[in-house]
Amino acid sequence: MALDALKGWTRSQKHAVAASYLGWTLDAFDFFVLTLVAADLAKQFDVKISTILLAVTLTLAVRPLGAFFFGRLADDYGRKPVLILNVLLYSVFGFATAFAPSLTAFLVIRALFGVAMGGIWGIGASLAFESIPSRARGFVSGLLQSGYPSGFLVASLAFGLIHAGFGWRGIFMVGLVPGLLLAAYIWLAVSESPVWTRLATVKLSRHAIHLTVIAVILAAMLTVLVRFGREEGLVYIVAAAVPLLLIGAVLTPFIRQHWKLAAYAILLMTGFNFFSHGTQDLYPTFLRVQHHFDDATVTAIMVTLNVGAIVGGLFFASLSQSFGRRKTVIMVALLALPVIYFWAYAPTAITLAAGAFLMQVCVQGCWGVVPVHLNELSPPGVRGTFAGTVYQLGNLIASVNAVYQGEFAESQGGNYSIALAVVACFAALLIAVMMFLGPEAKDADLGRAAPTS
């Protein structure tokens, strides 16, 4: 399937897909390095690890702002220049994290990183799918989504190679040079989307208003965060309500025409994000705390897990090209159900590694279809905005997972197995039901319609 999908590609198409994949990989790298050095940061700023991990929640919470803002820029000014801007921004903010002099500065930098990170997925996917032949969409969807576990793998390897000699600051510094090289590569080698067309007039004032509102939202969120700490309810009210109001106010004509599709897609992506975060974020803690494995064993299992994620994403996304998007996701989500018990309750390191591999084959097997499915469903005039924004809003809602999954495990006497299993079952069933009830637009024409303002 993959070989057939790759036949007859032009050099321009190959560069577009490579840039989108590498953009998401480096983005994921800069995101995951924080989770690897949380203990170092807690010691540096003399706070609990949970306080440092609040930066992860903050990064996830502000990503819808970036998806919306940079998506609108990409719809108005083109995919290529905004993709370059995103890569430069998240690379610079990732690098700047190494020089944070205080906890407050650290949170501000990670918030700005989260906004930049929010734009990459939707814009990169739009550029790729608008550039390639329709027969290749399934394979490319799996390839693009595999950038997420690929970034996790690279971050893990970088941690092993750099941390001992250069500490946590060195880990954050290392992503700058690849980011600059990627931006140069996109500038020199990647062509603009063949279906994007420049508008006769672009309202600069509209983007200035967007940027001003985003700055106000960030300031409000950071103020609440610094003042109230881990009072998550306040953080989520600010994080979730304001972006939704912003999007509703600015895209009123679009919302009137497509509000049902937007609501459906956000709920669908909530299920998808619970599926990924619910099976990944606490798994290292589960291995360390419940099974008391050493660092080498945990690392080996996590590498195995991410290899499974890459394999599953590529295989099932490619399969969706012939089997259909909805049927593929439903099948894989249901296949995950019997794997869950094995993945959460296996007694040894070897059997847990096997369970983790199979579980991520299923999780990313579902996720591999997401980029192409959302882009095919997206209204053409706002494709750069729609896919990324609904994905990130679903991600924002699901960002509560780590807190509540951890509290559930603690309420069960530290039994992470049941907390992992419950969330995974819930997410798999939600995805299967939503995909069964929802639409499919496989092989839809991804040309540009009249823009929506």
C-alpha positions as CSV (number, residue, x, y, z in Angstrom):
1,M,0.0,0.0,0.0
2,A,2.8,2.4,0.9
3,L,4.8,1.7,-2.2
4,D,1.8,2.3,-4.5
5,A,1.0,5.6,-2.6
6,L,4.6,6.8,-3.3
7,K,4.7,6.2,-7.0
8,G,4.8,9.2,-9.3
9,W,5.4,11.9,-6.7
10,T,7.1,15.1,-7.9
11,R,10.0,16.6,-6.0
12,S,7.7,19.4,-4.8
13,Q,5.3,16.9,-3.3
14,K,8.1,15.0,-1.5
15,H,9.4,18.3,0.0
16,A,6.0,19.4,1.2
17,V,5.4,16.1,3.1
18,A,8.9,16.0,4.5
19,A,8.6,19.5,5.8
20,S,5.2,18.8,7.4
21,Y,6.5,15.6,9.1
22,L,9.7,17.2,10.3
23,G,7.8,20.2,11.6
24,W,5.6,18.1,13.8
25,T,8.5,15.9,14.9
26,L,10.6,18.8,16.1
27,D,7.5,20.4,17.7
28,A,6.9,17.1,19.6
29,F,10.6,17.0,20.6
30,D,10.4,20.5,22.2
31,F,7.2,19.5,24.0
32,F,8.4,16.2,25.4
33,V,11.8,17.4,26.7
34,L,10.0,19.2,29.5
35,T,8.4,16.0,30.7
36,L,11.9,14.4,30.9
37,V,13.5,17.1,33.0
38,A,10.6,18.1,35.2
39,A,12.5,16.9,38.3
40,D,15.5,19.1,37.4
41,L,13.3,22.1,36.9
42,A,11.5,21.5,40.3
43,K,14.9,21.5,42.0
44,Q,16.1,24.6,40.1
45,F,13.0,26.7,41.0
46,D,12.5,25.0,44.5
47,V,9.0,23.8,43.8
48,K,7.2,20.5,43.6
49,I,7.3,18.5,40.4
50,S,3.5,19.0,40.1
51,T,4.0,22.7,39.8
52,I,6.5,22.3,36.9
53,L,4.0,19.9,35.2
54,L,1.5,22.6,35.3
55,A,3.5,24.1,32.4
56,V,2.5,21.0,30.4
57,T,-1.2,21.8,31.1
58,L,-0.6,25.4,30.2
59,T,1.0,24.4,26.9
60,L,-1.9,22.3,26.0
61,A,-4.4,24.9,27.1
62,V,-3.1,27.7,24.8
63,R,-2.6,25.6,21.7
64,P,-6.1,26.4,20.4
65,L,-5.1,30.0,20.3
66,G,-2.2,29.3,18.1
67,A,-4.2,26.9,15.9
68,F,-6.8,29.6,15.3
69,F,-4.4,32.6,14.9
70,F,-1.8,31.0,12.7
71,G,-4.5,29.1,10.8
72,R,-6.1,32.3,9.8
73,L,-2.8,33.7,8.7
74,A,-2.2,30.6,6.6
75,D,-5.6,30.9,5.0
76,D,-4.8,34.6,4.1
77,Y,-1.1,34.6,3.4
78,G,-0.3,31.0,2.4
79,R,0.8,27.8,4.1
80,K,4.5,28.0,3.5
81,P,5.4,31.4,5.1
82,V,3.3,30.7,8.2
83,L,4.8,27.2,8.6
84,I,8.2,28.8,8.5
85,L,7.1,31.4,11.1
86,N,5.7,28.6,13.4
87,V,8.9,26.6,13.2
88,L,11.1,29.6,14.0
89,L,8.9,30.7,16.9
90,Y,8.6,27.3,18.7
91,S,12.4,26.7,18.2
92,V,13.2,30.1,19.7
93,F,10.9,29.7,22.6
94,G,12.1,26.2,23.2
95,F,15.7,27.5,23.3
96,A,14.7,30.5,25.5
97,T,13.4,28.0,28.1
98,A,17.0,27.2,28.9
99,F,17.5,30.7,30.2
100,A,14.4,31.1,32.3
101,P,15.6,33.0,35.5
102,S,12.4,32.2,37.5
103,L,9.3,30.1,37.6
104,T,7.2,33.0,36.3
105,A,9.5,33.5,33.4
106,F,9.5,29.8,32.7
107,L,5.7,29.7,32.6
108,V,5.5,32.7,30.3
109,I,8.0,31.2,27.8
110,R,6.2,27.8,27.8
111,A,2.9,29.6,27.2
112,L,4.4,31.4,24.2
113,F,5.8,28.1,23.0
114,G,2.4,26.5,23.3
115,V,0.8,29.2,21.1
116,A,3.5,28.5,18.4
117,M,3.1,24.8,18.8
118,G,-0.7,25.1,18.2
119,G,-0.3,26.3,14.7
120,I,2.1,23.6,13.3
121,W,-0.2,20.6,13.0
122,G,-3.1,22.1,11.0
123,I,-0.9,24.2,8.7
124,G,1.5,21.4,7.9
125,A,-1.3,18.9,7.3
126,S,-3.1,21.4,5.0
127,L,0.1,22.0,3.0
128,A,0.8,18.2,2.6
129,F,-2.7,17.1,1.7
130,E,-3.2,20.0,-0.7
131,S,0.0,19.0,-2.5
132,I,-0.1,15.3,-2.9
133,P,-2.3,13.0,-5.1
134,S,-5.5,11.7,-3.4
135,R,-4.3,8.1,-3.6
136,A,-1.4,8.9,-1.2
137,R,-3.5,10.6,1.5
138,G,-3.8,7.6,3.8
139,F,-0.1,6.8,3.9
140,V,0.8,10.5,4.3
141,S,-1.7,10.9,7.1
142,G,0.0,8.1,9.0
143,L,3.4,9.5,8.3
144,L,2.5,13.0,9.5
145,Q,1.0,11.7,12.7
146,S,4.0,9.5,13.3
147,G,5.9,12.7,13.8
148,Y,4.5,12.8,17.3
149,P,6.0,9.5,18.6
150,S,9.1,10.2,16.5
151,G,9.6,13.5,18.4
152,F,9.2,11.6,21.7
153,L,11.8,9.1,20.6
154,V,14.3,11.8,19.6
155,A,13.7,13.6,22.9
156,S,14.4,10.4,24.9
157,L,17.6,9.8,22.9
158,A,18.7,13.4,23.4
159,F,18.0,13.1,27.1
160,G,20.3,10.1,27.3
161,L,23.1,11.7,25.3
162,I,23.0,15.3,26.7
163,H,21.5,15.4,30.1
164,A,24.3,13.9,32.1
165,G,26.9,16.3,30.6
166,F,24.9,19.5,30.1
167,G,21.9,19.3,32.4
168,W,18.3,20.5,31.7
169,R,19.4,23.7,30.1
170,G,21.4,21.8,27.4
171,I,18.3,19.7,26.6
172,F,16.3,22.8,25.8
173,M,19.1,24.4,23.8
174,V,19.6,21.5,21.4
175,G,16.4,22.0,19.4
176,L,17.3,25.5,18.1
177,V,19.7,24.4,15.3
178,P,17.5,21.7,13.8
179,G,14.6,24.3,13.9
180,L,16.6,26.9,12.0
181,L,17.8,24.3,9.5
182,L,14.2,23.2,9.0
183,A,13.0,26.7,8.4
184,A,15.7,27.2,5.8
185,Y,14.8,24.0,4.1
186,I,11.2,25.0,3.9
187,W,12.2,28.4,2.5
188,L,14.5,27.0,-0.1
189,A,12.9,23.7,-1.1
190,V,9.1,23.7,-0.4
191,S,6.6,25.2,-2.7
192,E,3.3,26.8,-1.7
193,S,0.2,24.7,-1.7
194,P,-1.0,24.4,-5.3
195,V,-4.6,25.0,-4.4
196,W,-4.1,28.0,-2.1
197,T,-4.8,31.4,-3.8
198,R,-4.0,34.8,-2.4
199,L,-7.0,36.9,-1.6
200,A,-7.5,40.2,-3.5
201,T,-7.5,42.0,-0.1
202,V,-6.4,41.0,3.3
203,K,-7.6,42.8,6.4
204,L,-4.5,43.4,8.4
205,S,-6.6,45.0,11.2
206,R,-8.4,41.7,11.7
207,H,-5.1,39.9,12.5
208,A,-4.0,42.7,14.7
209,I,-7.2,42.3,16.7
210,H,-6.7,38.6,16.9
211,L,-3.1,39.1,18.2
212,T,-4.2,41.6,20.8
213,V,-7.0,39.4,22.1
214,I,-4.6,36.4,22.3
215,A,-2.1,38.6,24.3
216,V,-4.9,39.5,26.7
217,I,-6.0,35.9,27.1
218,L,-2.4,34.8,27.8
219,A,-1.9,37.6,30.4
220,A,-5.2,36.6,32.1
221,M,-4.3,32.9,32.2
222,L,-0.8,33.5,33.5
223,T,-2.1,35.8,36.2
224,V,-4.6,33.2,37.4
225,L,-1.9,30.6,37.2
226,V,0.7,32.5,39.3
227,R,-1.9,33.7,41.8
228,F,-3.9,30.5,42.3
229,G,-1.3,27.7,41.4
230,R,-2.9,24.4,40.9
231,E,-6.5,25.5,41.2
232,E,-7.2,23.8,37.9
233,G,-10.9,24.8,37.7
234,L,-10.0,28.5,37.3
235,V,-7.3,27.7,34.7
236,Y,-9.6,25.7,32.6
237,I,-12.5,28.2,32.7
238,V,-10.1,30.9,31.3
239,A,-8.4,28.5,28.9
240,A,-11.6,26.9,27.5
241,A,-14.2,29.7,27.5
242,V,-12.3,32.6,26.0
243,P,-10.9,30.8,22.9
244,L,-14.3,29.5,22.1
245,L,-15.8,33.0,22.4
246,L,-13.1,34.4,20.3
247,I,-13.6,31.8,17.5
248,G,-17.4,32.2,17.7
249,A,-17.2,36.0,17.5
250,V,-14.7,36.2,14.6
251,L,-16.0,33.3,12.5
252,T,-19.7,34.1,12.9
253,P,-20.6,33.4,9.2
254,F,-18.6,30.2,9.3
255,I,-20.2,29.1,12.6
256,R,-23.6,29.7,11.2
257,Q,-22.9,27.5,8.2
258,H,-20.8,24.8,9.8
259,W,-21.5,24.8,13.6
260,K,-22.7,21.2,13.6
261,L,-19.6,20.0,11.9
262,A,-17.4,22.0,14.2
263,A,-19.1,20.7,17.3
264,Y,-18.9,17.1,16.1
265,A,-15.2,17.4,15.2
266,I,-14.4,18.9,18.6
267,L,-16.1,16.1,20.5
268,L,-14.5,13.5,18.2
269,M,-11.1,15.0,18.9
270,T,-11.8,15.1,22.6
271,G,-12.1,11.3,22.4
272,F,-9.0,11.0,20.3
273,N,-7.0,13.1,22.8
274,F,-8.2,11.2,25.8
275,F,-7.1,8.0,23.9
276,S,-3.6,9.3,23.4
277,H,-3.0,11.2,26.6
278,G,-4.8,8.6,28.6
279,T,-2.5,5.8,27.4
280,Q,0.8,7.7,27.3
281,D,1.1,10.5,29.9
282,L,0.9,8.4,33.1
283,Y,2.4,5.2,31.7
284,P,6.0,6.0,32.8
285,T,4.7,6.9,36.3
286,F,2.7,3.6,36.3
287,L,5.9,1.7,35.4
288,R,8.0,3.5,38.0
289,V,5.5,3.7,40.9
290,Q,3.4,0.6,40.6
291,H,6.0,-1.8,39.2
292,H,9.2,-0.1,40.6
293,F,11.1,-0.6,37.4
294,D,14.5,1.1,37.0
295,D,15.2,3.8,34.5
296,A,16.7,1.4,31.9
297,T,13.6,-0.8,31.9
298,V,11.2,2.1,31.7
299,T,13.2,3.6,28.8
300,A,13.1,0.3,26.9
301,I,9.4,-0.1,27.4
302,M,8.8,3.5,26.3
303,V,10.9,3.0,23.2
304,T,8.9,-0.1,22.4
305,L,5.7,1.8,22.9
306,N,6.7,4.5,20.5
307,V,7.8,2.0,17.8
308,G,4.4,0.5,18.1
309,A,2.8,3.9,17.6
310,I,4.8,4.6,14.4
311,V,4.0,1.1,13.0
312,G,0.3,1.4,13.8
313,G,-0.1,4.9,12.4
314,L,1.6,4.1,9.1
315,F,-0.2,0.8,8.6
316,F,-3.8,1.6,9.5
317,A,-3.7,5.1,7.9
318,S,-2.5,3.4,4.7
319,L,-5.3,0.8,5.0
320,S,-7.9,3.6,5.3
321,Q,-7.2,4.6,1.7
322,S,-8.9,1.4,0.5
323,F,-11.0,0.4,3.6
324,G,-12.4,3.8,4.4
325,R,-11.6,6.3,7.1
326,R,-14.6,5.6,9.4
327,K,-14.4,1.8,9.1
328,T,-10.7,1.7,9.8
329,V,-10.9,3.8,12.9
330,I,-13.9,1.9,14.3
331,M,-12.2,-1.4,13.7
332,V,-8.9,-0.3,15.4
333,A,-10.7,1.4,18.3
334,L,-12.6,-1.8,19.0
335,L,-9.5,-3.9,18.6
336,A,-7.9,-1.9,21.4
337,L,-10.5,-3.1,23.9
338,P,-9.2,-6.6,24.4
339,V,-5.6,-5.3,24.4
340,I,-6.4,-2.9,27.3
341,Y,-6.4,-5.6,30.0
342,F,-3.1,-7.1,28.8
343,W,-1.6,-3.6,28.6
344,A,-2.6,-2.4,32.0
345,Y,-2.4,-5.7,34.1
346,A,0.4,-7.7,32.6
347,P,2.7,-8.8,35.4
348,T,6.3,-8.6,33.9
349,A,8.4,-6.1,32.1
350,I,8.4,-8.2,28.9
351,T,4.6,-8.7,28.8
352,L,4.0,-5.0,29.7
353,A,6.3,-4.0,26.8
354,A,4.4,-6.3,24.4
355,G,1.1,-4.9,25.7
356,A,2.4,-1.3,25.4
357,F,3.5,-2.0,21.8
358,L,0.1,-3.5,20.8
359,M,-1.8,-0.7,22.6
360,Q,0.0,2.0,20.8
361,V,-0.4,0.2,17.5
362,C,-4.1,0.6,18.1
363,V,-4.0,4.2,19.6
364,Q,-1.9,5.6,16.8
365,G,-3.6,3.3,14.3
366,C,-6.7,5.4,15.0
367,W,-4.7,8.6,15.2
368,G,-3.0,8.0,11.9
369,V,-6.3,8.6,10.1
370,V,-7.0,11.9,11.8
371,P,-5.0,14.3,9.7
372,V,-6.5,13.2,6.4
373,H,-10.0,12.7,7.9
374,L,-10.2,16.2,9.3
375,N,-8.7,17.9,6.2
376,E,-11.2,16.0,4.0
377,L,-14.1,17.2,6.2
378,S,-12.8,20.8,6.5
379,P,-14.6,23.5,4.5
380,P,-12.1,24.6,1.9
381,G,-12.0,28.3,2.6
382,V,-10.9,27.8,6.2
383,R,-9.0,24.5,6.0
384,G,-5.8,26.0,7.5
385,T,-7.9,27.1,10.5
386,F,-10.5,24.4,10.9
387,A,-8.6,21.2,11.2
388,G,-6.0,22.5,13.6
389,T,-8.4,24.5,15.7
390,V,-10.9,21.6,16.3
391,Y,-8.0,19.3,17.0
392,Q,-6.5,21.7,19.6
393,L,-9.9,22.4,21.3
394,G,-10.4,18.7,21.7
395,N,-6.9,18.5,23.1
396,L,-7.6,21.3,25.5
397,I,-10.7,19.5,26.9
398,A,-8.7,16.3,27.3
399,S,-5.8,18.1,28.9
400,V,-7.6,17.5,32.3
401,N,-6.8,13.8,31.8
402,A,-3.5,13.6,33.7
403,V,-4.8,15.4,36.8
404,Y,-8.0,13.3,37.1
405,Q,-6.4,10.0,36.0
406,G,-3.7,10.5,38.7
407,E,-6.3,11.4,41.3
408,F,-8.4,8.3,40.4
409,A,-5.3,6.1,40.8
410,E,-4.5,7.6,44.2
411,S,-8.1,7.1,45.3
412,Q,-7.6,3.4,44.5
413,G,-4.5,3.1,46.7
414,G,-2.0,3.9,43.9
415,N,-3.6,1.4,41.5
416,Y,-2.7,3.0,38.1
417,S,-3.9,-0.1,36.2
418,I,-7.5,0.6,36.8
419,A,-7.1,4.4,36.1
420,L,-5.4,3.6,32.8
421,A,-7.9,0.9,31.8
422,V,-11.0,3.0,32.5
423,V,-9.9,6.0,30.5
424,A,-8.7,3.9,27.6
425,C,-12.0,2.0,27.4
426,F,-14.0,5.2,27.6
427,A,-12.0,6.9,24.9
428,A,-12.0,3.9,22.5
429,L,-15.8,3.5,22.8
430,L,-16.3,7.3,22.4
431,I,-14.2,7.3,19.2
432,A,-16.0,4.2,17.8
433,V,-19.4,5.7,18.4
434,M,-18.5,9.2,17.1
435,M,-17.0,7.7,13.9
436,F,-20.0,5.5,13.4
437,L,-22.4,8.5,13.7
438,G,-20.2,11.0,11.8
439,P,-19.6,11.8,8.1
440,E,-16.8,10.7,5.8
441,A,-15.3,12.6,2.8
442,K,-12.7,10.2,1.6
443,D,-10.9,11.5,-1.6
444,A,-12.8,14.8,-1.4
445,D,-11.5,17.5,-3.7
446,L,-9.2,19.7,-1.6
447,G,-9.4,22.7,-3.8
448,R,-10.1,26.2,-2.4
449,A,-13.7,27.6,-2.3
450,A,-14.7,31.1,-1.6
451,P,-13.0,32.3,1.6
452,T,-14.9,32.6,4.8
453,S,-14.1,35.6,7.0
